[in-house]
Amino acid sequence: MKRRDFVRTSAGFLATAAMPGVWAGKRPVSEKRRYNFTSYRSGQFLAPITRVTPKDGFYVHTYYDVCPFSPSQRYLAVTQLPYQDRVPVLGEVADVCVIDLEQQTIETVYKTKSWGFQTGANLHWGATDRHLYTNDVFDGDAVSVRIDLESNKTKTLAGPMYNIAPDESAVIGFPLELLDITQEGYGAPAKEPGEFRRLPPGASKTEGIWRTDLKTNERKLLASLADVAAKVPKPPPRKDGTFYFWHSKFNKQSTRIMQVLRCVFPDGYGGVNTMVFTFDADGSNIRYTPSWPVWAHGGGHPNWHPDGEHVIRVLTPEGKRPRFCQFRYDGTDLTVLSRKSRGGGHPTVEPRGKYLVTDTFPDGGAKVSVRLIDLVADREEDVCTMATIHRHKVTHFVHRLDGHPAWSRDYKRVLFQAAPEGARQLFLADLSKIVS
């Protein structure tokens, strides 16, 4: 067998070339480890809180807007990090794990060299419990990997994944080697800390969001940086800036994509300018959405409303006070969702638009709170508050541990991150008796 006919994967086994640039293999089967879920400070919070990860490591889920629950809601997809106190470098491996919520077991189903502290191994479920998607590094490139949990087979895909279409038709992503230029912890690690591959100044016409068809495994450039940057309503304040994409997200209907565009300048002038766009799933109909002003830190953490028509985002439409806001994908119909609650954290709403969940960081950043806001009554309650990795005392900001509360698929439970005993763990808040 020639070198070009196989590669050694992150798990140490050989993957064979199914076609040029595509590798297929069979994952090593690990034993399911049984352990006990633990009720945390029973009766002391608004809702029952359960620790659902073992105490033998450091665990995270993908992100606040990526559902960690499998389609049947029996399983959780989580990443076990190899450590939690230094910047990762390419070659170090994290574990892709599946937790069985009924049997209270955990199994390592893959090992990957593509991971970060904020999104773990970027795990996404397919349309059924059969397929779990992650990324890995093959021949120097980070690309998506499909794990078949029934056959134990794995297959690399032609392009990278930051997000998957809910109908499992395609994955999309900006090259993961470029993703951490504007903010670390979300893409693939560099060979040396901070030494990421960079683009030349301007907006590239040949680099951007890649779409990989999951039936044909064909990759195409869906929207270039130049395509989207051309829709920015005001020219950059300087000519030496470089545009990069960051957060990419399909709506629940798989019909539209929300895309964050950022521009960085060599000396840090203006910070990181975060602008949000939406476009159709084929890359057409590119629309700029509100941010005040354009070239500034205008708004935080955008996310699709479950209706696929609206976007939820923290903005300051009335001045300096941040608000939870909602607007149509084309930027119209701006609505302030709560007049009493201060906008912030990582907000998501359930399909009826009645409840919003987010996180906040009291006690100088040493703790994380999960906040539940009744948008109809305009009433806010703390679900729970517990210790986390201190946001302002870490040696590198990438080591922080935000709550990233993520709804279950039936919007009755919320999975979130905290570290009450110093190690990153995942906790489940049961809101079934509250979100009626």
N, C-alpha and C positions, 0 to 999 in steps of 0.2 A: 504494500500500500504506500503510495506516495504521500509526501507531506501535505500537498494540496488536497488530498482526498479525505483528511480527517483533521480534527482539532481536539485538544484536550480541554474540556469544559471546566467551569469553576468548581464543579463537584469532583473533578479528577478523572472522569470517565471519558472515553473517546466518542466523539460525534462524527458521523460519516457525512460526506457531501451528497445531499440529495440532488442538488444542481448547483451551479456556480453561486457561491455566496450564501447558500442555504444549507443548514446543518440539521441532521435528524439523529436522535439517539433515544436511549431508554434511561430514565432517571433511576438512580439507586433507591431501592425501597427501604425506608426506615421504619422502625417499629413505632406504633402509636404509644405515647407515654400517658399513663393515667395520673391525674392529680385532682385535688379538690379545689373547686371555686370557693372563694372566701367572702362572706358578708363583711362589709367594711363599716364599722361604727353604726351598727344597726339601730334604727330608730332616731338617729341624731340629725338626719337630713330630710329634705322635702320628699324624697323618693328613696326606695331601697337601692343601695349601691353594692355591686359585687365585683371583686377582682377576678378577672377571667384568664389571666396569664400566670404561668408558673413563676416562682421566686428565684429561678436559676439563671436569669439573664436580663437583658434589656430589650423591651418590646415596644414597637410602635405600629400604628396602622398607617394607611397611605396618606390621607388628607381629609380635611373636614367635608369636602364635597365629593368624595369617592366612597361609595357604600362598601364597608368591609364585610357585610353580611352576604352570604351566597344567595342566589335567587330563591331557594327554599327557606332561607333564614336559619338553617341548621348549623351552618359553618361560618367561621370567621377567618379571613385571610389577614395574617399579621407577619411582620418582619422581626426576626431576632437579630439585633445588632451585635457585632463582635466586641464592642466597647462603647463607652459614652463620653469620653473625656479628651479625645484628640481628633484632629482633622483627618478624615479618611484619605487614603491614597489608592491609586489604581492597583489592583492585585489582591487587596484584602476582601474577604468574603463574608457576606451576610446570609442568613438562613431564611428561606421562604417557608412559612409554616401555615398549617391549617388546623384550627381548633374546632373540635366537635362539641357544640354547646349541649347536646343531649347526653353524650357519653363522658364528657369532661376529660377529653384527651387532646393531645397535641402531636402533630406529625410534621417533620421536616420533609417537604416535597421537592425542594430544589435549593441550590446554592448559587449565589450570583456575585459578580464583581461590580455590578452597577447598583449603587444604593447611596442614600444620603440621610442625614439626620432628620430632615423635615418630611420627607415622603417615603422613607424606608426604601423598599425594593420596588415601589410604584406598582402595587398589586391591584389588578382589576379582574373581577369575575366576568365570564362570558354570559350568554343568555340563559345558561343552565348551570347546575353545579358541576358539570363535567370539566369545563375548561377554566383554568386560571392563567392569567397573563402577567408576565414580568418583563424585565430587560436583562441583558447580559452583554458582556464584551467578547466579541469574536474577531480575531485578526485585527484588533485595534479599534473596531467600531462597536458602539453600543447599539444593539438592535433588540426588538421585541422577541420574546420567547413564549410559545404556547405550551402549557403543561396539561396533558390529558390525564386527569386524576383517575380515570377508569382503566386505561391501557398502560399507564405509566410512561407513555412515550412523550418526547419533547420535540419541538420543531422551532427553529429560528425563523423569523420573518424578515422580509427585505428591508424594512424601515424601523425607526425608533417609535416608542410609544410613550406619550404622556397621558393620553386618554383613549378610551375605547368607546365606540358607538354602542349604546345600550342594546341594539338589535344584533350586535356582534358581526356587523358587516365590514368594519374597518377599524384600524387604529390610526391615530394621528400623533404627530410630535415634531417638535423642533429638535435638531441634533442634541443629544444629551450631553455631549462634550462641550456644547456652547451654552447650555441652560444656566449654569451657575455664574456666568460672567456678571450678571446684574444682582444676583442674590444666591448665596451658597446654600447647599443642603437639599437640592431638588433634582439634580441630574446625576451624571456619572462622575466619579472622583477623577481628579487629575493625577498625573504621574508624580508630581510634587505638589504640596499644598499651595493652592492659589495660582498655579501655572496652567491655566486653562487655555485651550485653543481660542484664538480671537479672529474676528472679522476686520477687514479694512474699514476706514471711516465711510459713512454714508449708509445707504440701504441696499443690500445685495439683491440682484435680480435672479441669482441662481441658488440662493439659500432661503429657507423658510420653513413652512409647515408641510411635512411629508405625509401623504395618505397611503397606507398599505391595505389593499383589498384582502380580506381574510379568506376569500374563496380562491382567488387566483394567485395571491402573494405578489401581486404587481404593485410597485411603488411609483408614485408620481408626486411632483411638486404641486400641492394644492393651492397655496398662496405664498408668493415670495414676500420678503421684507419690503421690497420696492413697491409691490402691489398695495400693501396695507399702508406703508408710510406716505404714499401719494394721497391718502384720504385724511391725513392729519390736517385739521382746519387752519393751522397757523404754522409758518415755517419755523425751523429750529432757531434759537437765538444765536447759535454759532454754527460754523460749517465743519467743525472738526468732530462732531458727534458720530457715534456708531449705533445703528438700530439693531436690537435683538428682540426675539420673541421670548415670552415666558409662559405663563399659564394658558393652557388650551383646554377647552371643555365643550363636549357635545351636550345639547339639551336632551331631555329624557326621551324625546320623540325621534332622535337621531337625524333631525332635519336641519339643524343650525349649529354653528360652532361659535363660541365666544373666545376671543383671543386678546391677550394682553400684549401690548407693544411697549417697549422701553427704549430709551436713548441714553447713552452714557457718554461723558466727555472725558478727555484724557486727565484733566486735573481735578475731576470731581465736581466741576461747575454745575450747579443746578441739581445735584444729587441724581437720583434715578427717577426719571419721569415716566409715570405709569399711565398709559392710555388704553382704553378698552374699545374693542371693535367686535362686531358680529358679522358673520357671513353665512350664506347657505352651505349645505354640506358638500356641494360641488365647487366651492371656492368663489362663487359669484355673489353679487349683491352685498358688497363690503360696506358696512355702516359704522360710523363713529358714534359712540355713546357719550353721555355727559361726563364732564370732569371740569372742575373750576379751580384755577385757570388751567389751560391746556399744558403749558410748560411749567409744571410744579408738582408737588406731592398731592395730587388731586384725587382723593378717595382711596378706600381700602377694600380689599378682598371681595371681588365681584363673584357672583354665583348665579346660575340659572334658577328661576322659579320652576317648580315642577310642571307648570303649564306650558313650558317651552316657548312662551311668548314674551315673558318679562325677565328682567335681571334684578337681583337683589344686591345692593352695594351700600357701603357707608360713604356718605357724601356730606358736604357742608353747604346745602342750597340756600341757607338763610344767613350765612356769615361764618363765624368760627366754630359754632357748636356742631359736632358731628351728629348725623342722624342716620337711622336705618331708612333707606330709600328703595323705591321700586320704580322701574321704567320699562317701556317696551324695548324690544331688541333694536329698534331703529332710533332709539334715543328720545322718543316722544312719551307723553303721558307720565311725567315725573310725579311721584307721590311720596310724601313723608309717611312712614308706617307707624311711627310712635312719636308723640309729642312730649312724652314724659321721660322716656329712656334715652340715655346717652348712647349714640352709635359707637360700635367698636367690636374688636375681636373678629371671629370667623362666623358670620351669620348665615343661617339657612332657615327656610320656612317649610312647613308641611303643605300638602296639596291644597287644602282649603284656604290657606293664607291666614289661619287663625293664630297659630303659634309660631314663634321664632325662637331658635336656640342659638346661643353664641357663648363665647368665653370671655373672661376678663382676668386681670392680674392684680389683685389687691396685695396689701402688705409689702409694697415696694418691689413686687415682682417675684416674691418668694413663694407665693401661693397662686393657684388657679381656681377660678370659680366657673361653674357651668350655670348660665343664666337662661331662664325660660320666661319669655315675654308673651303675654296674651294680647295680641294686637287688636282684638275687638274691644276688650275692656281697658286697653292701654295700662296694663298692670304687669310689673316685673317681680320675679321671685328668684332667689338663689336655690338651685337644685342641690348643690353641695359646694364646699370649698375644702381644698386639701393642698398639701405641700407639693411643689414641683421643682424642677431644676431652676435655680434662681436666674431670672432673665438678666440681671445686671451684675452678676458676680461670676459669670462663666469666663473662661480664658479666651473663648472665641464665641461670638454670638450664634454661630451655627449650632452650638451645643444646647441652646435653650430648649425647653419642652413646653410647647403650647398645648392647650387642652384639645383643640381640633375636634370639637364634638360633632359626631356623625350620626344621623338618623338611621334607624333600621328601615327595612323596606316597607313595613306597615306603619311607620312613624309612631310607634309605641315605646321604643327604647332608643337610648343614645349611648354610643360607645365613645369614650374620651380617654385622654392620656393624663397621667399624673405620676408623681414619684414621692409618696408619703414616707417611704423608707429609704429614699436616695436613689433607687433604681427605677428606670422607666418601665411603667406597667400600664395595662389597659383595664379600664373599669366600665361596667355596664350599669347605666341608670334606668330603672324601670319606671316609665312615666305613664303606664297604661291606665292608672286610676286618676290621672291628672288631666291628660290631653283628650278629654271627652268631646 
